[in-house]
Amino acid sequence: MSILILSACSPQPPITVYITPFPLSATEAPAQQPTALATRPVYQPGTLVAYTARTGDNLPALAHHFNTTVKEILENNPQLSEKTTTLTPGENLQIPIYYEALWGNSFQIIPDSLYINGPAQIGFDTKSFVNAHPGWLKNYASLAGGEVRRGADLIDYVSLEYSISPRLLLALAEYQAGALSVETLEPQEKVYPLGYEDEFHQGFYLQLLWAANTLNNGYYSWRSGKLDTITRLDGSIEHPDPWQNAATVALQNYFSQVLPVADYHKAIYSEGLYNIYTALFGDPWQYTSDHIPGDLQQPPLRLPFVPGKTWSYTGGPHSAWGEGAPLAALDFAPPSVVGGCAASNEFVTAMADGQIVRSEKGLAMLDLDGDGDEHTGWVILYLHLGLNDKIRPGMLVKTGDLIGHPSCEGGSATGTHVHIARKYNGEWIEADSVVPFNLEGWIAKNGVVPYQGSLSNYGRIITASDKGLANSYITAGNP
């Protein structure tokens, strides 16, 4: 058997960053403000500090945040196990801290559970909310995903694809562009309403795509411990406060790239986005929930193709949607005698029992918890499914059932393949993390750059390659 593979994918085009400042919306609203944490002292190296675990926390990330090691955290917290995946929310820890200069603001804008498009967003009617306000957004329309969508539908579309709260996107659009309160934008404001000046991102929809992508880069990079430094427009830097939560760091990272320094500091404190969010939706800290439980475990998952078939592992951990973090997706391509986007008779299969809760061009979402809601529990994204024989929404499937053919449909792809990723309660779960992507015992590991990486299974190693190399072959159902 010969396998020739030419495959890579990206749900959105590559993003090139050119940034200019943009004035804030004049909209202001009164709000009850939480008390900000006091300025951090200069800690002596190794000083033990109190920390209360939050939803989604994990030891490797906390070690990076506090400039310490997992070993030191475990030594000072004997109740913890090195096998623990995510920490139990509310658990009190003592963490040795090593001071790092230039810590950022300790004010927390919104909780993580209100950042992601998870259980807290069930039942929110974006269209009714937008239509109840006089702003320009309700009359705005743009081509998105192959069809013309109006303002509220655009918010829902981006929210669903990137898995970011529609409420947060609305608050951001109001804060920066008066989307809910200003009836008409000036012509120059319509081009770059969120302040990201790039000729390939003109108009609100493309600005929103960039914003969502940038927000997720910050959120998941902090969640995994990879984000250490935020660089502001004037070239000055700060390190996020070690106690900070992922949602706030995501917003700090975002605003640092579009606002002058003075406006940046306003945006990330109580009189900024928090104020607008509270005016629109109420105090976010009254609606917190623990959407990621302690010791989260992935359910058993099969490789996404027919047992006995050999495919190629063409893409190691890379972005689930967009560019950059979260590196939650893996790619597999079927055997072919020609490269590129050739039609394939091979089938993609259900990786577990569940229900298809969404099926769109090139895409299917498999819900594993039985409630039929993409916002909750474990959900598997399949991308680049061809139209022929593609499964319909609402259908119940068993592990191994056929759900469609790999293709290049949906997003950007250079070769026929399937792109898979996991979400839990709306949060993307990175492939190489404390809850690793595990397919029949094959465990994903990051490479030096996205799309590189490996799958390992008791000493056997498969290396990602889009060239059809023999060491990228993997057989489903092969113990």
C-alpha positions as CSV (number, residue, x, y, z in Angstrom):
1,M,0.0,0.0,0.0
2,S,1.3,3.5,-0.9
3,I,0.1,6.6,0.9
4,L,0.7,10.1,-0.5
5,I,-0.5,12.8,1.8
6,L,-0.5,16.6,1.3
7,S,-2.6,17.9,4.1
8,A,-2.8,20.8,6.5
9,C,-5.7,22.9,7.8
10,S,-6.8,26.1,9.3
11,P,-10.4,27.0,10.0
12,Q,-9.6,30.7,9.4
13,P,-7.0,32.4,7.1
14,P,-3.6,33.2,8.7
15,I,-3.6,36.5,10.6
16,T,-1.0,39.1,10.2
17,V,-0.9,41.8,12.9
18,Y,-0.7,45.5,12.2
19,I,-2.1,47.6,15.0
20,T,-3.1,51.2,15.5
21,P,-4.8,52.9,18.5
22,F,-8.6,53.4,18.3
23,P,-10.7,55.7,20.5
24,L,-12.9,54.1,23.1
25,S,-16.7,54.3,22.9
26,A,-18.0,57.2,24.9
27,T,-20.5,54.8,26.5
28,E,-20.2,54.7,30.3
29,A,-22.5,53.1,32.9
30,P,-22.5,53.0,36.7
31,A,-21.7,49.7,38.3
32,Q,-20.9,48.2,41.6
33,Q,-17.2,47.6,41.7
34,P,-15.4,44.6,43.4
35,T,-12.5,45.4,45.6
36,A,-9.1,45.2,43.8
37,L,-6.3,43.2,45.4
38,A,-3.6,45.2,47.2
39,T,-0.3,45.8,45.4
40,R,1.9,42.7,45.7
41,P,4.9,42.9,47.9
42,V,8.4,41.9,46.9
43,Y,8.5,38.3,48.1
44,Q,11.7,36.6,49.2
45,P,12.5,33.7,47.0
46,G,10.5,30.6,47.9
47,T,8.0,32.4,50.2
48,L,4.9,30.4,50.6
49,V,1.8,32.3,49.5
50,A,-1.9,31.3,49.8
51,Y,-3.7,30.4,46.6
52,T,-7.2,29.1,46.2
53,A,-7.6,26.9,43.1
54,R,-10.0,28.0,40.4
55,T,-11.9,26.1,37.8
56,G,-9.5,24.7,35.2
57,D,-6.3,25.3,37.2
58,N,-3.5,22.7,36.8
59,L,-0.1,22.3,38.5
60,P,2.1,23.0,35.4
61,A,0.4,26.3,34.7
62,L,0.5,27.4,38.3
63,A,4.2,26.6,38.5
64,H,4.8,28.9,35.5
65,H,2.5,31.7,37.0
66,F,4.4,31.7,40.3
67,N,7.8,31.1,38.7
68,T,8.3,27.9,40.7
69,T,8.1,24.2,39.9
70,V,5.5,21.4,40.1
71,K,7.9,19.5,42.4
72,E,8.0,22.4,44.9
73,I,4.2,22.8,44.9
74,L,3.7,19.1,45.6
75,E,6.3,19.2,48.4
76,N,4.3,22.0,50.1
77,N,0.9,20.5,49.5
78,P,1.0,16.8,50.5
79,Q,-2.8,16.5,49.8
80,L,-2.1,16.8,46.1
81,S,-1.2,13.9,43.8
82,E,1.1,14.3,40.9
83,K,-1.4,12.3,38.9
84,T,-4.1,15.0,39.4
85,T,-5.2,16.6,36.1
86,T,-7.2,19.7,36.9
87,L,-7.3,21.0,40.5
88,T,-10.5,21.0,42.6
89,P,-12.0,24.5,42.6
90,G,-11.8,26.1,46.0
91,E,-8.9,23.9,47.2
92,N,-6.5,26.0,49.4
93,L,-2.8,25.7,48.4
94,Q,0.5,27.0,49.7
95,I,2.7,27.9,46.7
96,P,6.3,28.9,46.8
97,I,6.7,32.1,44.9
98,Y,9.7,33.6,43.2
99,Y,9.3,37.3,42.6
100,E,9.2,38.7,39.1
101,A,9.2,42.4,38.5
102,L,6.6,44.3,36.6
103,W,3.5,42.4,37.7
104,G,0.3,43.6,36.1
105,N,-3.0,44.7,37.5
106,S,-4.6,42.3,40.0
107,F,-8.2,43.5,39.2
108,Q,-10.3,40.6,37.8
109,I,-12.7,41.5,35.0
110,I,-14.9,38.4,34.5
111,P,-14.8,34.8,35.7
112,D,-13.6,32.1,33.3
113,S,-17.1,30.4,33.2
114,L,-18.4,33.6,31.6
115,Y,-15.6,33.8,29.1
116,I,-16.3,30.5,27.3
117,N,-19.5,29.6,25.4
118,G,-20.5,27.1,28.0
119,P,-23.3,26.2,30.3
120,A,-23.8,29.8,31.5
121,Q,-24.8,30.9,28.0
122,I,-27.6,28.4,27.6
123,G,-30.9,30.2,26.8
124,F,-29.3,33.6,26.0
125,D,-31.1,35.1,23.0
126,T,-28.6,37.2,21.3
127,K,-31.0,38.5,18.6
128,S,-33.6,39.7,21.1
129,F,-31.0,41.3,23.2
130,V,-29.4,43.2,20.3
131,N,-32.8,44.2,18.8
132,A,-33.8,45.7,22.2
133,H,-31.0,48.3,21.9
134,P,-30.8,51.2,19.4
135,G,-27.2,50.6,18.3
136,W,-25.9,50.1,14.8
137,L,-25.2,46.4,15.3
138,K,-28.8,45.3,14.8
139,N,-28.8,46.7,11.3
140,Y,-25.3,45.6,10.4
141,A,-24.9,42.7,7.9
142,S,-21.9,40.9,6.4
143,L,-21.0,37.8,4.4
144,A,-19.8,35.1,6.9
145,G,-19.5,31.4,6.4
146,G,-20.9,31.5,2.9
147,E,-24.1,33.5,3.8
148,V,-25.1,37.0,4.7
149,R,-25.7,37.4,8.4
150,R,-27.0,40.3,10.4
151,G,-25.3,41.6,13.5
152,A,-26.8,39.3,16.2
153,D,-26.3,36.3,13.9
154,L,-22.6,37.3,13.4
155,I,-22.1,37.4,17.2
156,D,-23.6,34.0,17.5
157,Y,-21.6,32.6,14.6
158,V,-18.2,33.8,16.0
159,S,-19.2,32.8,19.5
160,L,-20.1,29.3,18.4
161,E,-17.0,28.7,16.3
162,Y,-14.5,30.1,18.7
163,S,-16.5,29.0,21.8
164,I,-16.5,32.5,23.4
165,S,-19.4,33.9,25.3
166,P,-21.8,35.9,23.1
167,R,-22.3,38.2,26.1
168,L,-18.6,39.0,26.3
169,L,-18.4,39.7,22.5
170,L,-21.4,42.0,22.8
171,A,-19.8,43.9,25.8
172,L,-16.6,44.2,23.9
173,A,-18.4,45.5,20.8
174,E,-20.2,48.1,22.9
175,Y,-17.1,49.1,24.8
176,Q,-15.0,49.7,21.8
177,A,-17.5,50.7,19.1
178,G,-20.9,51.6,20.8
179,A,-22.5,48.7,19.0
180,L,-25.6,48.7,21.2
181,S,-25.9,52.4,22.0
182,V,-24.6,54.4,19.0
183,E,-27.0,54.4,16.1
184,T,-24.5,55.3,13.4
185,L,-20.7,55.0,13.1
186,E,-18.7,57.5,11.2
187,P,-17.4,56.2,7.9
188,Q,-13.8,55.9,9.1
189,E,-15.0,54.0,12.2
190,K,-16.8,51.4,10.1
191,V,-13.6,50.3,8.6
192,Y,-11.8,49.3,11.8
193,P,-14.5,49.5,14.6
194,L,-12.4,47.5,17.1
195,G,-9.2,49.3,16.3
196,Y,-7.3,46.6,14.6
197,E,-6.0,48.3,11.4
198,D,-5.2,45.7,8.8
199,E,-6.4,45.8,5.2
200,F,-7.5,42.1,5.4
201,H,-9.7,42.7,8.4
202,Q,-11.9,45.6,7.3
203,G,-15.5,45.8,8.7
204,F,-17.0,44.6,11.9
205,Y,-17.1,40.9,11.1
206,L,-13.5,40.5,10.2
207,Q,-12.5,42.7,13.2
208,L,-14.5,40.4,15.4
209,L,-12.8,37.3,14.0
210,W,-9.4,38.8,14.9
211,A,-10.7,39.8,18.3
212,A,-12.0,36.3,19.1
213,N,-8.8,34.7,17.9
214,T,-6.6,37.1,19.9
215,L,-8.8,36.5,23.0
216,N,-8.5,32.7,22.7
217,N,-4.7,33.0,22.2
218,G,-4.4,34.8,25.6
219,Y,-6.9,32.7,27.5
220,Y,-5.5,29.3,26.5
221,S,-1.9,30.5,26.7
222,W,-2.4,31.5,30.3
223,R,-4.4,28.4,31.0
224,S,-1.5,26.3,29.9
225,G,1.3,28.4,31.5
226,K,2.8,29.6,28.2
227,L,1.9,33.3,28.4
228,D,4.4,35.1,30.6
229,T,4.6,38.6,29.1
230,I,2.2,41.2,27.8
231,T,3.7,43.9,25.5
232,R,1.8,47.2,25.3
233,L,1.7,49.5,22.3
234,D,4.5,51.7,23.6
235,G,6.8,48.7,23.9
236,S,6.5,48.5,27.7
237,I,5.8,45.1,29.2
238,E,4.1,43.5,32.2
239,H,3.8,40.0,33.6
240,P,0.3,39.0,34.5
241,D,-0.4,38.8,38.2
242,P,0.2,35.2,39.3
243,W,-3.2,35.1,41.0
244,Q,-4.9,36.3,37.8
245,N,-7.6,34.3,36.0
246,A,-7.5,33.2,32.4
247,A,-10.4,35.3,31.2
248,T,-8.9,38.5,32.6
249,V,-5.5,37.8,31.1
250,A,-7.1,37.2,27.8
251,L,-8.7,40.6,27.9
252,Q,-5.5,42.2,29.1
253,N,-3.6,40.6,26.3
254,Y,-6.2,41.8,23.8
255,F,-6.5,45.4,24.9
256,S,-2.7,45.7,25.1
257,Q,-2.7,45.3,21.3
258,V,-5.3,47.8,20.3
259,L,-5.3,50.6,22.9
260,P,-2.8,53.3,23.9
261,V,-1.3,52.6,27.4
262,A,-3.6,55.0,29.3
263,D,-6.7,53.6,27.6
264,Y,-5.4,50.1,28.2
265,H,-5.2,50.6,31.9
266,K,-8.7,52.0,31.9
267,A,-10.1,49.1,29.9
268,I,-8.7,46.4,32.3
269,Y,-9.8,48.1,35.5
270,S,-13.2,48.7,37.2
271,E,-14.2,51.7,35.0
272,G,-13.5,49.8,31.8
273,L,-15.0,46.7,30.2
274,Y,-16.2,45.4,33.6
275,N,-18.3,48.5,33.9
276,I,-20.0,48.0,30.5
277,Y,-20.4,44.3,31.1
278,T,-22.1,44.9,34.4
279,A,-24.4,47.6,33.0
280,L,-25.5,45.1,30.3
281,F,-25.7,41.8,32.1
282,G,-25.2,42.4,35.8
283,D,-22.2,41.9,38.1
284,P,-20.3,38.9,36.5
285,W,-18.9,37.8,39.8
286,Q,-22.5,37.0,41.0
287,Y,-22.8,34.3,38.4
288,T,-19.6,32.3,38.7
289,S,-19.6,28.5,38.3
290,D,-17.0,25.8,38.2
291,H,-17.3,24.6,34.6
292,I,-14.1,22.5,34.8
293,P,-14.2,20.0,37.7
294,G,-11.3,18.7,39.7
295,D,-9.4,15.8,38.1
296,L,-11.1,16.0,34.8
297,Q,-10.8,12.8,32.7
298,Q,-11.4,12.3,29.0
299,P,-13.8,9.4,28.2
300,P,-12.5,6.6,26.0
301,L,-12.1,7.7,22.4
302,R,-11.4,5.7,19.2
303,L,-9.3,6.8,16.3
304,P,-11.7,8.6,13.8
305,F,-11.6,6.0,11.0
306,V,-12.6,2.4,10.4
307,P,-10.8,-0.3,12.5
308,G,-8.2,-2.1,10.5
309,K,-7.6,0.9,8.2
310,T,-4.3,2.7,8.1
311,W,-4.3,6.5,7.8
312,S,-1.5,9.1,8.2
313,Y,-1.1,11.3,11.2
314,T,-0.7,14.6,9.3
315,G,-1.1,17.3,11.9
316,G,0.1,17.3,15.5
317,P,-1.5,19.6,18.0
318,H,-2.6,22.9,16.4
319,S,-5.4,25.4,16.7
320,A,-8.9,24.1,17.2
321,W,-10.3,27.1,15.4
322,G,-8.4,30.1,14.0
323,E,-4.7,30.5,14.6
324,G,-2.5,29.8,17.6
325,A,-3.7,28.7,21.1
326,P,-5.6,26.6,21.9
327,L,-3.5,23.8,20.3
328,A,-6.5,21.4,20.7
329,A,-6.7,19.7,17.3
330,L,-5.2,16.8,15.5
331,D,-5.4,15.9,11.8
332,F,-5.6,12.5,10.1
333,A,-5.6,11.8,6.3
334,P,-6.6,8.7,4.4
335,P,-4.4,6.7,2.0
336,S,-4.5,8.2,-1.5
337,V,-2.6,7.9,-4.8
338,V,-2.8,11.6,-5.4
339,G,-2.1,14.6,-3.2
340,G,-4.2,17.7,-2.7
341,C,-8.0,17.8,-2.3
342,A,-8.9,14.6,-4.0
343,A,-12.3,12.9,-3.2
344,S,-11.9,10.0,-0.8
345,N,-14.1,6.9,-0.4
346,E,-12.7,6.3,3.1
347,F,-15.0,7.0,6.0
348,V,-14.6,9.1,9.2
349,T,-16.2,7.4,12.1
350,A,-17.7,8.3,15.5
351,M,-15.0,8.3,18.2
352,A,-17.6,7.5,20.9
353,D,-21.3,7.1,21.4
354,G,-23.3,10.3,21.2
355,Q,-25.5,12.6,19.2
356,I,-24.7,14.9,16.3
357,V,-25.8,18.3,17.7
358,R,-24.6,20.4,14.8
359,S,-23.9,19.6,11.2
360,E,-22.8,22.4,8.8
361,K,-20.6,22.8,5.8
362,G,-17.6,20.6,6.4
363,L,-18.4,20.3,10.1
364,A,-20.1,18.1,12.6
365,M,-20.2,18.3,16.4
366,L,-20.6,15.1,18.4
367,D,-22.1,15.5,21.9
368,L,-21.1,12.7,24.3
369,D,-23.2,13.4,27.4
370,G,-26.6,12.7,26.0
371,D,-28.2,16.1,26.6
372,G,-28.1,17.3,23.0
373,D,-26.4,20.6,23.9
374,E,-23.1,21.7,22.6
375,H,-22.5,24.0,25.6
376,T,-22.2,21.1,28.1
377,G,-20.1,18.1,28.7
378,W,-17.6,16.5,26.3
379,V,-18.1,17.5,22.6
380,I,-16.0,16.4,19.6
381,L,-15.4,18.7,16.6
382,Y,-15.0,17.1,13.2
383,L,-13.9,19.5,10.5
384,H,-13.4,19.0,6.7
385,L,-16.2,16.4,6.2
386,G,-17.4,16.1,2.6
387,L,-21.0,16.6,1.6
388,N,-21.6,13.1,0.3
389,D,-22.8,10.6,3.0
390,K,-22.4,13.3,5.7
391,I,-24.3,12.6,8.9
392,R,-27.4,14.8,9.7
393,P,-27.9,16.8,12.8
394,G,-29.9,15.1,15.6
395,M,-28.7,11.6,14.7
396,L,-27.6,9.2,17.5
397,V,-24.4,7.3,16.8
398,K,-22.5,4.4,18.3
399,T,-18.7,4.2,18.4
400,G,-17.4,3.4,15.0
401,D,-20.5,4.5,13.1
402,L,-19.8,6.2,9.7
403,I,-20.3,10.0,9.8
404,G,-18.9,11.2,6.5
405,H,-15.8,11.3,4.2
406,P,-12.6,13.3,4.8
407,S,-12.3,16.3,2.4
408,C,-11.1,19.9,2.2
409,E,-14.5,21.4,2.9
410,G,-14.9,23.9,5.7
411,G,-12.1,26.3,6.5
412,S,-8.7,26.2,4.8
413,A,-7.1,22.9,3.8
414,T,-4.3,21.9,1.5
415,G,-5.2,18.2,1.4
416,T,-8.0,15.8,2.1
417,H,-8.2,15.0,5.8
418,V,-10.2,15.2,9.0
419,H,-9.5,17.7,11.8
420,I,-10.7,16.7,15.3
421,A,-10.7,18.6,18.6
422,R,-12.3,18.3,22.1
423,K,-14.4,20.7,24.2
424,Y,-15.6,20.3,27.8
425,N,-18.4,22.5,29.0
426,G,-17.5,24.9,26.1
427,E,-13.8,25.1,26.9
428,W,-11.3,23.7,24.3
429,I,-9.1,21.1,25.9
430,E,-5.6,21.3,24.5
431,A,-4.2,18.1,23.0
432,D,-1.0,18.1,25.0
433,S,-2.2,19.0,28.4
434,V,-3.0,17.5,31.9
435,V,-6.0,15.9,30.1
436,P,-4.1,14.7,27.0
437,F,-5.9,13.7,23.7
438,N,-6.0,9.9,24.1
439,L,-7.1,7.8,21.1
440,E,-7.1,4.1,21.8
441,G,-4.1,4.6,24.1
442,W,-2.2,6.9,21.6
443,I,-1.3,10.1,23.6
444,A,-0.7,13.4,21.8
445,K,2.4,15.5,22.4
446,N,3.2,18.9,21.1
447,G,6.0,19.5,18.6
448,V,8.3,22.5,18.4
449,V,5.7,24.3,16.3
450,P,2.0,23.7,15.7
451,Y,1.2,20.7,13.4
452,Q,4.4,19.0,14.4
453,G,4.3,16.5,17.3
454,S,3.7,12.8,18.0
455,L,1.4,10.1,19.2
456,S,2.9,7.6,21.7
457,N,1.6,4.3,22.9
458,Y,3.7,2.2,25.3
459,G,6.9,3.0,23.6
460,R,5.6,3.2,20.1
461,I,5.8,6.7,18.5
462,I,4.0,8.1,15.5
463,T,5.3,11.4,14.1
464,A,3.1,13.9,12.4
465,S,3.9,14.5,8.8
466,D,2.0,15.8,5.8
467,K,4.4,14.1,3.4
468,G,3.1,10.5,3.8
469,L,6.2,9.3,5.6
470,A,6.0,5.7,6.9
471,N,6.5,6.8,10.6
472,S,3.3,8.8,10.3
473,Y,1.1,5.8,9.6
474,I,-1.3,4.6,12.2
475,T,-3.9,1.8,12.1
476,A,-7.2,2.0,13.9
477,G,-8.1,-0.8,16.3
478,N,-4.5,-2.0,16.4
479,P,-3.7,-2.9,20.1
